[in-house]
Amino acid sequence: MNTKTTTKTRISLLLPNYITEEIKKVTREKNVTQSFIIKEALEAWMQKKLEKDTKELSEMDFNDLPKEEEWLSIQSKTV
């Protein structure tokens, strides 16, 4: 996911030691910041979530929705 962001928000995390040790190891090996690693992980999570949500939406059946006339009747009763 390659998006340009103009606004950033500082966050604080409490992570288990096994995760922070792995993050430190990767930062040394790849010469990147810890923020970069967390950002990449969150972007991957967001991409996976988007794919899951898209799949769920594609499986929905909209054949049981009311016809347009029925919607108009419903809306006029609620106003």
Biopython code that builds the backbone (N, CA, C, O; Angstrom):
import numpy as np
from Bio.PDB.StructureBuilder import StructureBuilder

atoms = [
    (1, "MET", "N", (0.860, -1.168, 0.000)),
    (1, "MET", "CA", (0.000, 0.000, 0.000)),
    (1, "MET", "C", (0.900, 1.222, 0.000)),
    (1, "MET", "O", (1.601, 1.475, 0.980)),
    (2, "ASN", "N", (0.889, 1.965, -1.060)),
    (2, "ASN", "CA", (1.779, 3.099, -1.191)),
    (2, "ASN", "C", (0.960, 4.381, -1.217)),
    (2, "ASN", "O", (0.587, 4.859, -2.288)),
    (3, "THR", "N", (0.682, 4.933, -0.064)),
    (3, "THR", "CA", (-0.128, 6.140, 0.005)),
    (3, "THR", "C", (0.708, 7.274, 0.561)),
    (3, "THR", "O", (1.586, 7.067, 1.398)),
    (4, "LYS", "N", (0.424, 8.469, 0.085)),
    (4, "LYS", "CA", (1.097, 9.652, 0.604)),
    (4, "LYS", "C", (0.239, 10.225, 1.717)),
    (4, "LYS", "O", (-0.960, 10.442, 1.546)),
    (5, "THR", "N", (0.863, 10.465, 2.853)),
    (5, "THR", "CA", (0.130, 11.062, 3.959)),
    (5, "THR", "C", (0.733, 12.416, 4.268)),
    (5, "THR", "O", (1.952, 12.591, 4.257)),
    (6, "THR", "N", (-0.132, 13.359, 4.543)),
    (6, "THR", "CA", (0.345, 14.686, 4.898)),
    (6, "THR", "C", (0.240, 14.911, 6.396)),
    (6, "THR", "O", (0.954, 15.748, 6.948)),
    (7, "THR", "N", (-0.629, 14.184, 7.051)),
    (7, "THR", "CA", (-0.812, 14.331, 8.484)),
    (7, "THR", "C", (-0.398, 13.049, 9.177)),
    (7, "THR", "O", (-0.748, 11.951, 8.742)),
    (8, "LYS", "N", (0.343, 13.197, 10.249)),
    (8, "LYS", "CA", (0.760, 12.032, 11.024)),
    (8, "LYS", "C", (0.317, 12.221, 12.464)),
    (8, "LYS", "O", (0.206, 13.346, 12.952)),
    (9, "THR", "N", (0.069, 11.120, 13.128)),
    (9, "THR", "CA", (-0.346, 11.132, 14.525)),
    (9, "THR", "C", (0.622, 10.284, 15.329)),
    (9, "THR", "O", (0.940, 9.155, 14.955)),
    (10, "ARG", "N", (1.079, 10.832, 16.421)),
    (10, "ARG", "CA", (1.973, 10.078, 17.309)),
    (10, "ARG", "C", (1.116, 9.185, 18.194)),
    (10, "ARG", "O", (0.125, 9.629, 18.775)),
    (11, "ILE", "N", (1.515, 7.915, 18.288)),
    (11, "ILE", "CA", (0.805, 6.983, 19.157)),
    (11, "ILE", "C", (1.804, 6.317, 20.094)),
    (11, "ILE", "O", (3.007, 6.301, 19.835)),
    (12, "SER", "N", (1.292, 5.777, 21.169)),
    (12, "SER", "CA", (2.116, 5.054, 22.125)),
    (12, "SER", "C", (1.596, 3.627, 22.185)),
    (12, "SER", "O", (0.387, 3.404, 22.239)),
    (13, "LEU", "N", (2.505, 2.663, 22.176)),
    (13, "LEU", "CA", (2.118, 1.255, 22.177)),
    (13, "LEU", "C", (2.755, 0.516, 23.341)),
    (13, "LEU", "O", (3.900, 0.776, 23.711)),
    (14, "LEU", "N", (2.008, -0.392, 23.901)),
    (14, "LEU", "CA", (2.557, -1.340, 24.869)),
    (14, "LEU", "C", (2.531, -2.694, 24.188)),
    (14, "LEU", "O", (1.469, -3.281, 23.984)),
    (15, "LEU", "N", (3.719, -3.186, 23.835)),
    (15, "LEU", "CA", (3.828, -4.445, 23.104)),
    (15, "LEU", "C", (4.584, -5.472, 23.930)),
    (15, "LEU", "O", (5.436, -5.113, 24.742)),
    (16, "PRO", "N", (4.277, -6.742, 23.727)),
    (16, "PRO", "CA", (5.040, -7.789, 24.416)),
    (16, "PRO", "C", (6.509, -7.752, 23.987)),
    (16, "PRO", "O", (6.828, -7.336, 22.873)),
    (17, "ASN", "N", (7.389, -8.186, 24.876)),
    (17, "ASN", "CA", (8.828, -8.149, 24.599)),
    (17, "ASN", "C", (9.214, -8.916, 23.347)),
    (17, "ASN", "O", (10.089, -8.474, 22.603)),
    (18, "TYR", "N", (8.574, -10.067, 23.097)),
    (18, "TYR", "CA", (8.960, -10.847, 21.919)),
    (18, "TYR", "C", (8.702, -10.072, 20.621)),
    (18, "TYR", "O", (9.403, -10.273, 19.629)),
    (19, "ILE", "N", (7.708, -9.195, 20.628)),
    (19, "ILE", "CA", (7.444, -8.385, 19.432)),
    (19, "ILE", "C", (8.462, -7.255, 19.328)),
    (19, "ILE", "O", (9.010, -7.009, 18.254)),
    (20, "THR", "N", (8.716, -6.568, 20.437)),
    (20, "THR", "CA", (9.670, -5.456, 20.377)),
    (20, "THR", "C", (11.076, -5.940, 20.041)),
    (20, "THR", "O", (11.813, -5.256, 19.332)),
    (21, "GLU", "N", (11.450, -7.110, 20.541)),
    (21, "GLU", "CA", (12.773, -7.651, 20.201)),
    (21, "GLU", "C", (12.866, -7.946, 18.703)),
    (21, "GLU", "O", (13.891, -7.681, 18.076)),
    (22, "GLU", "N", (11.808, -8.486, 18.145)),
    (22, "GLU", "CA", (11.800, -8.771, 16.701)),
    (22, "GLU", "C", (11.846, -7.472, 15.896)),
    (22, "GLU", "O", (12.538, -7.396, 14.880)),
    (23, "ILE", "N", (11.117, -6.457, 16.342)),
    (23, "ILE", "CA", (11.141, -5.162, 15.654)),
    (23, "ILE", "C", (12.554, -4.582, 15.691)),
    (23, "ILE", "O", (13.052, -4.102, 14.672)),
    (24, "LYS", "N", (13.200, -4.621, 16.848)),
    (24, "LYS", "CA", (14.575, -4.108, 16.968)),
    (24, "LYS", "C", (15.522, -4.860, 16.043)),
    (24, "LYS", "O", (16.383, -4.256, 15.402)),
    (25, "LYS", "N", (15.362, -6.180, 15.974)),
    (25, "LYS", "CA", (16.206, -7.007, 15.107)),
    (25, "LYS", "C", (16.042, -6.589, 13.642)),
    (25, "LYS", "O", (17.027, -6.434, 12.921)),
    (26, "VAL", "N", (14.808, -6.412, 13.216)),
    (26, "VAL", "CA", (14.548, -6.041, 11.815)),
    (26, "VAL", "C", (15.054, -4.633, 11.526)),
    (26, "VAL", "O", (15.569, -4.374, 10.438)),
    (27, "THR", "N", (14.916, -3.720, 12.485)),
    (27, "THR", "CA", (15.406, -2.354, 12.255)),
    (27, "THR", "C", (16.918, -2.344, 12.047)),
    (27, "THR", "O", (17.430, -1.592, 11.218)),
    (28, "ARG", "N", (17.632, -3.181, 12.802)),
    (28, "ARG", "CA", (19.090, -3.262, 12.623)),
    (28, "ARG", "C", (19.440, -3.901, 11.281)),
    (28, "ARG", "O", (20.313, -3.414, 10.562)),
    (29, "GLU", "N", (18.753, -4.995, 10.949)),
    (29, "GLU", "CA", (19.062, -5.725, 9.713)),
    (29, "GLU", "C", (18.751, -4.913, 8.457)),
    (29, "GLU", "O", (19.510, -4.940, 7.489)),
    (30, "LYS", "N", (17.636, -4.194, 8.481)),
    (30, "LYS", "CA", (17.190, -3.483, 7.275)),
    (30, "LYS", "C", (17.484, -1.990, 7.317)),
    (30, "LYS", "O", (17.226, -1.271, 6.352)),
    (31, "ASN", "N", (18.029, -1.528, 8.447)),
    (31, "ASN", "CA", (18.358, -0.119, 8.612)),
    (31, "ASN", "C", (17.137, 0.778, 8.365)),
    (31, "ASN", "O", (17.195, 1.738, 7.596)),
    (32, "VAL", "N", (16.046, 0.440, 9.031)),
    (32, "VAL", "CA", (14.819, 1.238, 8.953)),
    (32, "VAL", "C", (14.378, 1.571, 10.374)),
    (32, "VAL", "O", (14.872, 0.988, 11.340)),
    (33, "THR", "N", (13.457, 2.501, 10.491)),
    (33, "THR", "CA", (12.970, 2.896, 11.812)),
    (33, "THR", "C", (11.911, 1.923, 12.315)),
    (33, "THR", "O", (11.292, 1.187, 11.547)),
    (34, "GLN", "N", (11.727, 1.945, 13.617)),
    (34, "GLN", "CA", (10.663, 1.130, 14.204)),
    (34, "GLN", "C", (9.300, 1.590, 13.693)),
    (34, "GLN", "O", (8.408, 0.773, 13.465)),
    (35, "SER", "N", (9.146, 2.885, 13.518)),
    (35, "SER", "CA", (7.886, 3.418, 12.984)),
    (35, "SER", "C", (7.591, 2.853, 11.604)),
    (35, "SER", "O", (6.442, 2.549, 11.281)),
    (36, "PHE", "N", (8.633, 2.714, 10.790)),
    (36, "PHE", "CA", (8.457, 2.165, 9.443)),
    (36, "PHE", "C", (7.919, 0.735, 9.521)),
    (36, "PHE", "O", (7.015, 0.362, 8.774)),
    (37, "ILE", "N", (8.480, -0.053, 10.425)),
    (37, "ILE", "CA", (8.048, -1.453, 10.564)),
    (37, "ILE", "C", (6.590, -1.516, 10.997)),
    (37, "ILE", "O", (5.804, -2.276, 10.431)),
    (38, "ILE", "N", (6.228, -0.724, 11.996)),
    (38, "ILE", "CA", (4.846, -0.713, 12.492)),
    (38, "ILE", "C", (3.898, -0.230, 11.396)),
    (38, "ILE", "O", (2.823, -0.799, 11.207)),
    (39, "LYS", "N", (4.298, 0.825, 10.673)),
    (39, "LYS", "CA", (3.463, 1.362, 9.594)),
    (39, "LYS", "C", (3.231, 0.313, 8.519)),
    (39, "LYS", "O", (2.107, 0.140, 8.050)),
    (40, "GLU", "N", (4.284, -0.384, 8.128)),
    (40, "GLU", "CA", (4.153, -1.434, 7.107)),
    (40, "GLU", "C", (3.222, -2.551, 7.588)),
    (40, "GLU", "O", (2.401, -3.054, 6.821)),
    (41, "ALA", "N", (3.353, -2.931, 8.846)),
    (41, "ALA", "CA", (2.506, -3.994, 9.397)),
    (41, "ALA", "C", (1.042, -3.560, 9.429)),
    (41, "ALA", "O", (0.150, -4.338, 9.090)),
    (42, "LEU", "N", (0.803, -2.321, 9.835)),
    (42, "LEU", "CA", (-0.573, -1.825, 9.884)),
    (42, "LEU", "C", (-1.168, -1.682, 8.489)),
    (42, "LEU", "O", (-2.349, -1.966, 8.288)),
    (43, "GLU", "N", (-0.363, -1.245, 7.524)),
    (43, "GLU", "CA", (-0.861, -1.148, 6.150)),
    (43, "GLU", "C", (-1.196, -2.531, 5.593)),
    (43, "GLU", "O", (-2.183, -2.686, 4.874)),
    (44, "ALA", "N", (-0.383, -3.534, 5.920)),
    (44, "ALA", "CA", (-0.671, -4.901, 5.479)),
    (44, "ALA", "C", (-1.963, -5.400, 6.131)),
    (44, "ALA", "O", (-2.775, -6.057, 5.480)),
    (45, "TRP", "N", (-2.150, -5.088, 7.409)),
    (45, "TRP", "CA", (-3.375, -5.468, 8.114)),
    (45, "TRP", "C", (-4.589, -4.787, 7.482)),
    (45, "TRP", "O", (-5.625, -5.419, 7.275)),
    (46, "MET", "N", (-4.453, -3.497, 7.179)),
    (46, "MET", "CA", (-5.563, -2.769, 6.553)),
    (46, "MET", "C", (-5.904, -3.346, 5.182)),
    (46, "MET", "O", (-7.079, -3.459, 4.834)),
    (47, "GLN", "N", (-4.893, -3.709, 4.405)),
    (47, "GLN", "CA", (-5.119, -4.297, 3.084)),
    (47, "GLN", "C", (-5.862, -5.623, 3.216)),
    (47, "GLN", "O", (-6.796, -5.897, 2.462)),
    (48, "LYS", "N", (-5.442, -6.445, 4.180)),
    (48, "LYS", "CA", (-6.101, -7.736, 4.401)),
    (48, "LYS", "C", (-7.547, -7.530, 4.850)),
    (48, "LYS", "O", (-8.444, -8.251, 4.413)),
    (49, "LYS", "N", (-7.772, -6.552, 5.717)),
    (49, "LYS", "CA", (-9.123, -6.245, 6.187)),
    (49, "LYS", "C", (-9.989, -5.766, 5.030)),
    (49, "LYS", "O", (-11.147, -6.167, 4.917)),
    (50, "LEU", "N", (-9.443, -4.918, 4.174)),
    (50, "LEU", "CA", (-10.180, -4.431, 3.011)),
    (50, "LEU", "C", (-10.577, -5.589, 2.104)),
    (50, "LEU", "O", (-11.707, -5.643, 1.618)),
    (51, "GLU", "N", (-9.653, -6.510, 1.878)),
    (51, "GLU", "CA", (-9.949, -7.678, 1.041)),
    (51, "GLU", "C", (-11.046, -8.535, 1.671)),
    (51, "GLU", "O", (-11.932, -9.024, 0.969)),
    (52, "LYS", "N", (-10.991, -8.717, 2.988)),
    (52, "LYS", "CA", (-12.013, -9.497, 3.700)),
    (52, "LYS", "C", (-13.368, -8.806, 3.609)),
    (52, "LYS", "O", (-14.377, -9.446, 3.313)),
    (53, "ASP", "N", (-13.391, -7.494, 3.862)),
    (53, "ASP", "CA", (-14.643, -6.737, 3.796)),
    (53, "ASP", "C", (-15.232, -6.766, 2.393)),
    (53, "ASP", "O", (-16.444, -6.898, 2.223)),
    (54, "THR", "N", (-14.370, -6.641, 1.390)),
    (54, "THR", "CA", (-14.823, -6.679, -0.002)),
    (54, "THR", "C", (-15.430, -8.034, -0.325)),
    (54, "THR", "O", (-16.465, -8.114, -0.986)),
    (55, "LYS", "N", (-14.788, -9.097, 0.139)),
    (55, "LYS", "CA", (-15.309, -10.452, -0.100)),
    (55, "LYS", "C", (-16.669, -10.620, 0.558)),
    (55, "LYS", "O", (-17.591, -11.167, -0.047)),
    (56, "GLU", "N", (-16.800, -10.150, 1.799)),
    (56, "GLU", "CA", (-18.076, -10.256, 2.507)),
    (56, "GLU", "C", (-19.171, -9.481, 1.780)),
    (56, "GLU", "O", (-20.296, -9.964, 1.656)),
    (57, "LEU", "N", (-18.846, -8.290, 1.304)),
    (57, "LEU", "CA", (-19.836, -7.500, 0.564)),
    (57, "LEU", "C", (-20.249, -8.188, -0.726)),
    (57, "LEU", "O", (-21.421, -8.157, -1.102)),
    (58, "SER", "N", (-19.294, -8.810, -1.405)),
    (58, "SER", "CA", (-19.607, -9.468, -2.675)),
    (58, "SER", "C", (-20.495, -10.691, -2.471)),
    (58, "SER", "O", (-21.172, -11.126, -3.403)),
    (59, "GLU", "N", (-20.498, -11.243, -1.270)),
    (59, "GLU", "CA", (-21.317, -12.419, -0.980)),
    (59, "GLU", "C", (-22.713, -12.062, -0.483)),
    (59, "GLU", "O", (-23.551, -12.947, -0.309)),
    (60, "MET", "N", (-22.971, -10.777, -0.253)),
    (60, "MET", "CA", (-24.290, -10.364, 0.235)),
    (60, "MET", "C", (-25.319, -10.468, -0.881)),
    (60, "MET", "O", (-25.015, -10.267, -2.056)),
    (61, "ASP", "N", (-26.537, -10.785, -0.481)),
    (61, "ASP", "CA", (-27.637, -10.907, -1.427)),
    (61, "ASP", "C", (-28.589, -9.738, -1.201)),
    (61, "ASP", "O", (-29.125, -9.568, -0.106)),
    (62, "PHE", "N", (-28.791, -8.952, -2.220)),
    (62, "PHE", "CA", (-29.647, -7.783, -2.105)),
    (62, "PHE", "C", (-31.002, -7.993, -2.776)),
    (62, "PHE", "O", (-31.717, -7.026, -3.038)),
    (63, "ASN", "N", (-31.359, -9.233, -3.053)),
    (63, "ASN", "CA", (-32.618, -9.516, -3.734)),
    (63, "ASN", "C", (-33.833, -9.365, -2.830)),
    (63, "ASN", "O", (-34.962, -9.304, -3.319)),
    (64, "ASP", "N", (-33.620, -9.304, -1.534)),
    (64, "ASP", "CA", (-34.755, -9.216, -0.618)),
    (64, "ASP", "C", (-35.087, -7.774, -0.217)),
    (64, "ASP", "O", (-35.899, -7.556, 0.683)),
    (65, "LEU", "N", (-34.480, -6.808, -0.864)),
    (65, "LEU", "CA", (-34.757, -5.410, -0.552)),
    (65, "LEU", "C", (-36.101, -4.994, -1.135)),
    (65, "LEU", "O", (-36.525, -5.524, -2.162)),
    (66, "PRO", "N", (-36.776, -4.042, -0.482)),
    (66, "PRO", "CA", (-38.056, -3.568, -1.012)),
    (66, "PRO", "C", (-37.881, -2.877, -2.365)),
    (66, "PRO", "O", (-36.804, -2.380, -2.696)),
    (67, "LYS", "N", (-38.948, -2.861, -3.120)),
    (67, "LYS", "CA", (-38.957, -2.149, -4.399)),
    (67, "LYS", "C", (-38.942, -0.649, -4.122)),
    (67, "LYS", "O", (-39.182, -0.213, -2.996)),
    (68, "GLU", "N", (-38.661, 0.128, -5.153)),
    (68, "GLU", "CA", (-38.551, 1.582, -4.983)),
    (68, "GLU", "C", (-39.834, 2.180, -4.417)),
    (68, "GLU", "O", (-39.784, 3.064, -3.562)),
    (69, "GLU", "N", (-40.986, 1.698, -4.891)),
    (69, "GLU", "CA", (-42.261, 2.236, -4.404)),
    (69, "GLU", "C", (-42.439, 1.956, -2.908)),
    (69, "GLU", "O", (-42.952, 2.791, -2.164)),
    (70, "GLU", "N", (-42.007, 0.773, -2.487)),
    (70, "GLU", "CA", (-42.106, 0.429, -1.069)),
    (70, "GLU", "C", (-41.192, 1.311, -0.227)),
    (70, "GLU", "O", (-41.562, 1.715, 0.876)),
    (71, "TRP", "N", (-39.994, 1.612, -0.742)),
    (71, "TRP", "CA", (-39.074, 2.504, -0.030)),
    (71, "TRP", "C", (-39.692, 3.887, 0.126)),
    (71, "TRP", "O", (-39.606, 4.496, 1.193)),
    (72, "LEU", "N", (-40.312, 4.377, -0.936)),
    (72, "LEU", "CA", (-40.945, 5.696, -0.869)),
    (72, "LEU", "C", (-42.033, 5.710, 0.192)),
    (72, "LEU", "O", (-42.171, 6.679, 0.939)),
    (73, "SER", "N", (-42.803, 4.633, 0.256)),
    (73, "SER", "CA", (-43.862, 4.527, 1.256)),
    (73, "SER", "C", (-43.273, 4.505, 2.662)),
    (73, "SER", "O", (-43.775, 5.178, 3.562)),
    (74, "ILE", "N", (-42.218, 3.737, 2.846)),
    (74, "ILE", "CA", (-41.558, 3.655, 4.155)),
    (74, "ILE", "C", (-41.002, 5.014, 4.555)),
    (74, "ILE", "O", (-41.164, 5.444, 5.697)),
    (75, "GLN", "N", (-40.347, 5.690, 3.614)),
    (75, "GLN", "CA", (-39.745, 6.993, 3.914)),
    (75, "GLN", "C", (-40.805, 8.036, 4.235)),
    (75, "GLN", "O", (-40.608, 8.860, 5.128)),
    (76, "SER", "N", (-41.911, 8.013, 3.529)),
    (76, "SER", "CA", (-42.946, 9.018, 3.774)),
    (76, "SER", "C", (-43.599, 8.817, 5.141)),
    (76, "SER", "O", (-44.084, 9.779, 5.736)),
    (77, "LYS", "N", (-43.618, 7.588, 5.643)),
    (77, "LYS", "CA", (-44.194, 7.313, 6.960)),
    (77, "LYS", "C", (-43.267, 7.763, 8.080)),
    (77, "LYS", "O", (-43.734, 8.091, 9.171)),
    (78, "THR", "N", (-41.965, 7.782, 7.828)),
    (78, "THR", "CA", (-41.011, 8.150, 8.876)),
    (78, "THR", "C", (-40.789, 9.648, 8.967)),
    (78, "THR", "O", (-40.234, 10.127, 9.955)),
    (79, "VAL", "N", (-41.204, 10.383, 7.976)),
    (79, "VAL", "CA", (-40.967, 11.832, 7.971)),
    (79, "VAL", "C", (-41.983, 12.559, 8.798)),
    (79, "VAL", "O", (-41.931, 13.784, 8.903)),
]
sb = StructureBuilder()
sb.init_structure("model")
sb.init_model(0)
sb.init_chain("A")
sb.init_seg("    ")
for serial, (resi, resn, name, xyz) in enumerate(atoms, 1):
    if name == "N":
        sb.init_residue(resn, " ", resi, " ")
    sb.init_atom(name, np.array(xyz, "f"), 0.0, 1.0, " ", f" {name:<3s}", serial, name[0])
structure = sb.get_structure()
